Amino acid sequence: MSARRRMRVAIVGAGVMAEAMISGLLADEAVAAEDLVASHPRPERREVLAERHGVRTVATNADALAGAEIVVLAVKPQMLSRVMRELRGALQQEQVVLSIVAGATLRSLVDGLGHAAAVRAMPNTPAQIRRGITVWSAAEACTPDQRELARAVLRALGEEREVAEEDF
């Protein structure tokens, strides 16, 4: 089994785009269902995800983090501040945070989470059917391995392109 297939993923905020990521990751065999956990506050949404994809679900965002190598932030922009407060201090140094939250800059993520290894990505709508193109940028603190984890997750949505400067 390759390093890519042993990836452990936590998804915070399991809405439509997050479910597209879950489907793509499982279809690509980039992660096993037992190595993927998703958090969502509504029990009925958690039940749907668990039944449909066989992944573990949790009610609280902090509970999703344990054992994850990469933590995907897929919450609504208006929820980001609260979620970052919940996760601040709970992230491990080796974990990388991948945000698909619209408008969330790397600086706001790093400062809000108190965590240096962050990636900002902007998937587009066709990503929901694994035909998208996602442009992403990583904070300087991200290691090559952390960037590869981000790349592997984003491939589940279609094509991905890393840009050196976040403004692009």
C-alpha positions in Angstrom: 0.0 0.0 0.0 1.4 3.4 -1.0 1.9 6.3 1.4 -1.0 8.0 -0.4 -3.3 5.1 0.4 -2.4 5.2 4.1 -3.5 8.8 4.4 -5.8 9.7 7.4 -8.2 12.5 6.7 -10.5 14.6 8.9 -13.1 16.7 7.3 -14.6 19.5 9.4 -17.9 20.6 8.0 -19.4 17.9 5.8 -21.6 19.7 3.3 -21.9 19.3 -0.5 -18.2 20.0 -1.4 -16.9 18.0 1.5 -19.1 15.1 0.4 -17.7 15.4 -3.1 -14.2 15.1 -1.6 -15.2 12.1 0.4 -16.6 10.4 -2.7 -13.6 11.2 -4.8 -11.1 10.1 -2.1 -12.9 6.8 -1.7 -13.3 6.2 -5.4 -9.7 6.9 -6.1 -8.7 4.6 -3.2 -6.6 7.5 -1.9 -8.0 6.8 1.6 -9.8 3.9 3.1 -13.3 4.6 4.6 -12.0 3.7 8.1 -9.3 6.3 7.8 -11.7 9.2 7.0 -13.7 11.0 9.7 -16.2 13.8 9.1 -17.7 16.2 11.6 -21.1 17.8 11.3 -23.4 19.2 14.0 -26.6 17.7 12.6 -27.2 14.0 13.5 -29.2 13.3 10.4 -26.4 14.5 8.1 -23.9 12.4 10.0 -26.1 9.3 9.5 -26.4 10.0 5.8 -22.6 10.3 5.4 -21.9 7.1 7.5 -24.5 5.1 5.6 -23.7 6.4 2.1 -19.9 6.3 2.4 -19.0 4.0 5.4 -17.0 6.8 7.0 -16.9 7.6 10.7 -18.7 10.7 11.7 -18.5 12.9 14.9 -20.6 15.7 16.2 -17.7 18.0 17.4 -15.0 19.3 15.2 -12.2 18.7 17.7 -13.2 15.0 17.8 -12.4 14.7 14.1 -8.7 15.6 14.5 -7.3 12.6 16.4 -5.0 10.6 14.2 -5.6 12.7 11.0 -2.6 13.7 8.9 -4.7 16.3 7.0 -7.6 18.3 8.3 -9.9 19.7 5.6 -11.9 22.8 6.6 -15.1 22.8 4.6 -17.3 25.1 6.6 -19.4 28.1 5.5 -17.4 31.3 5.7 -19.6 32.7 8.4 -18.8 29.7 10.6 -15.0 29.9 10.2 -14.2 32.1 13.2 -16.0 29.9 15.6 -14.5 26.7 14.1 -11.0 28.1 14.2 -11.5 29.0 17.9 -12.7 25.4 18.5 -9.6 23.9 16.8 -7.0 26.4 18.1 -4.5 24.4 20.3 -6.0 21.1 19.2 -4.0 20.6 16.0 -0.8 18.7 16.1 2.3 20.2 14.6 2.6 17.5 11.9 -1.0 17.9 10.7 -1.7 20.1 7.7 -4.9 22.1 7.4 -6.4 22.4 4.0 -9.1 25.1 3.7 -11.7 25.3 1.0 -13.5 28.1 2.8 -14.2 31.0 0.4 -12.3 34.1 1.2 -10.1 32.6 4.0 -6.5 33.8 3.4 -3.5 31.8 4.6 -2.7 34.6 7.1 -6.2 34.4 8.6 -6.0 30.6 8.8 -2.5 30.5 10.4 -3.4 33.3 12.9 -6.9 32.0 13.7 -5.8 28.4 14.2 -2.4 29.2 15.8 -1.1 26.6 13.3 1.6 27.3 10.7 1.0 24.4 8.2 -2.0 25.6 6.2 -3.1 25.3 2.6 -5.7 27.5 0.9 -7.6 26.0 -2.0 -10.3 27.2 -4.3 -12.2 24.4 -6.0 -14.8 25.2 -8.6 -18.3 23.8 -9.1 -17.4 20.9 -11.5 -15.3 19.5 -8.6 -18.6 18.1 -7.3 -18.5 15.6 -10.1 -14.7 15.2 -10.0 -14.2 17.3 -13.1 -13.0 20.5 -11.4 -9.8 22.3 -11.3 -8.5 23.5 -8.0 -5.9 26.2 -7.5 -4.1 26.1 -4.2 -1.3 27.7 -2.3 0.5 26.6 0.8 2.0 28.5 3.7 5.8 28.6 3.9 5.8 26.3 6.9 4.3 23.4 4.9 6.7 20.6 4.3 6.9 18.7 1.0 5.0 15.8 2.6 2.3 18.1 3.8 2.0 19.6 0.3 1.7 16.1 -1.2 -1.1 15.3 1.2 -3.0 18.4 0.1 -2.3 17.5 -3.5 -3.7 14.0 -3.0 -6.9 15.3 -1.4 -7.5 17.9 -4.1 -7.0 15.3 -6.9 -10.2 13.7 -5.6 -12.0 16.8 -7.1 -10.3 16.7 -10.5 -7.2 18.5 -11.5 -5.1 20.6 -9.1 -2.5 23.3 -9.6 -0.3 24.7 -6.9 0.6 28.4 -7.2 3.5 30.0 -5.4 1.7 33.2 -4.6 -1.7 33.1 -2.9 -2.9 36.1 -4.8 -3.0 34.0 -8.0 
